[in-house]
Amino acid sequence: MRIMHMIDQLGVGGAERCLVELARQTESACHGISICLTRGGSGGAGDLPTSVPVERLKRVGRWDWRSAQRFQSALDRQRPDIVHVHGRSSLAFAAAAQALGVRTPPLLLHDHDGDGDRRAWVLRTARRRIARYVGSSRALELRARRAGIPPERTETIPAGLDLSRPSALSRGDARHKLGLAAGLRIGIVLAGLRREKGLDTLIEALALDGEPIQARFFVLGGEREPGCLAECRALAARLGVSQSLCFMGERADVDTWLAAADFGVHPARIESGPLALIEEMSAGLPVVCSRIGAAAAAAERVGIEGFFDPNDAIGLRRELGLLTALDDDALQARGRISATTAHKNFDIRSRMPLWFAAYRRGIEASR
């Protein structure tokens, strides 16, 4: 079986991380694996095996004929049996390329676009070109069916990560490396800066009346939505909590921050995972997280604490207060529960039989 993974670009993000993790797992089990970047950049591809070829189409628009021609050339070189398309933007390009005459193998859409209806028109328009639909949550799968994709061509495969690689750094070493005080309580927010990530909810929660939250919050992620960073800083300044927040931008040393942190925070209002929740739990961190996304629902279902409703600043403040009031021993004990739960429920190796079955069904459906 030869698989080509397609995505707009590789960077720091959930869809991109999904691709890299799946490519690593399938590289040794398949006869061939390749990556197709429709728009270009390869930042964040460092975890890919060096043996995996990367095709770059450098498209500049959805109807870019030259990039469609380059796509045909990439397909001729790699000869995949199926194209694993990550996200609706890449699907729009693949479907347009088909319409322009590109001879593609079956398309499997891996939809991790958040539990919302963004770009639903892509699903409706391209539904006949999707050989197999895989949603990262049941909610996404049901939305795909409402968009016209037949139920027999849809399924849900929850997100997972390779949790077999332990951190090489102790908490003390990580803090020393980052220049952080040993006694500081640190909350980490792994999120690209866009409004759906709910950073405004976190800022509002920190500003509510009551016992001050004794922690500093470090937001790791680049700006994905123009103006979002300025809005967050302005809101924090207006509410008087700027000193509690540090916006660190895009970081390549996330593992070091995970080792240094005391807990993770996810205030998102739209989310499909979040993968960052799995990362933090597997690193042994307790979490405070909105009830949005399949991974969050699964974690709460098996007893993980710290959940609140999206957009609920009061609920977020309550959970932060309960967590930060714990002494170090209790905080670490809660973190150990997180790690055990993550390794039991979210390791990608347990998902791979489902993925290989989905590939086979997608290929067979197009014969």
Residue, then its C-alpha position, 0 to 999 in steps of 0.5 A: m500500500r502506498i500512501m500520500h499525505m496532503i496538507d497545505q503546509l507543515g508548521v506548528g498546529g494540530a493537523e500538521r502534528c497529526l500528519v507527522e505522527l501518522a507518517r512516522q507510524t505508517e512509514s515502516a508498515c507501508h510499501g511507500i509513504s510520501i508528503c505533498l505540501t500544496r502551498g510550500g513551507s516545510g517548517g515543523a517537518g523535522d520529526l519526519p523520517t528523512s526517507v519520506p519524500v516531500e513534494r511541494l506544489k507552491r500553489v497560490g490559489r484554489w484554481d492554480w492550474r500550474s500547481a495542479q500540473r505539479f500535483q499530477s507530476a508528483l502523483d506520477r512520481q510517487r504512485p500512491d494508492i490513496v491520498h490522505v488529505h488533511g483538512r478541508s482547504s487541501l480537499a478543495f485543492a484536490a477536488a479542483a485538481q480533479a475537475l481540471g483533469v488531474r488523475t488522482p487515486p482515491l481521496l481520503l479526507h481526514d477532517h480535524d477542522g474543529d467542531g464547527d461548520r467552517r468551510a462546510w461548502v467544501l464538503r457539499t461541493a466535493r462529497r462525490r470525490i471523497a472515497r472515504y471520510v474520517g472525522s476526528s470526532r463523532a460530531l464532525e462525522l455527523r456534520a459530514r453526513r449532513a453535508g451529503i457524504p453517505p454514511e457507509r463512506t464515513e467513520t470516526i478515528p479519534a486523534g492520538l500521539d506517539l507517547s512512547r518517547p519520554s521527556a529527556l529533561s527533569r522539571g528543574d533542568a527545564r526551568h533552568k534552561l528556560g530561565l524560570a524561577a524554581g518556585l513559580r507556578i506555571g500554566i502553559v497554553l499551547a495554541g495558535l493565536r486565533r479567536e476560536k482558541g478562547l484566550d479572551t475567556l482566560i483573560e476574563a477569568l483571571a480578572l474576575d473578583g476573588e482570591p488571585i490566581q497564584a500562577r503565570f500563564f505562558v502562551l506558546g503559539g504564533e498568530r494565526e488570525p491577524g489582530c488576535l495578539a493585539e486584541c489579547r494584549a489590549l484586553a489583558a491591559r484593560l482588565g489589569v492582568s497583563q502581568s499574569l500572561c506571557f505571549m511567547g510566540e512560536r516555539a520549537d522547544v515545546d517539550t522543554w516547556l512541558a517539562a517545566a510547567d505545572f499544568g496546562v490550560h485550554p479555553a478553546r470554543i472550537e476544537s477537534g482534539p485538542l492534541a495539546l491536551i494529550e501532549e500535556m497529559s502524557a507529560g504528567l501535567p494536570v489540565v484545565c480544559s473547556r468541554i470541546g473536542a473529542a479528546a477532551a470529552a474522552a478524558e472527562r469521561v474516564g474521570i479527568e478533572g478540570f473541565f468547564d463549558p466553553n466561553d464560561a469565564i466563571g467556570l474556568r476561574r473556578e477550575l483554575g482556583l481549585l487546581t492552583a490551591l493544591d500543594d505540590d504533592a497533590l498537584q503531582a499526584r493529579g499529573r500522574i493520573s493524567a499521564t496514566t490516562a493519556h497512555k491508556n487512551f490516546d497512544i496513536r499506535s492503538r489507532m493504526p489498525l483503524w487507519f489501515a482499515a480505512y485506507r483499504r476501504g477507501i481504495e476498494a470503494s473506488r474500484 
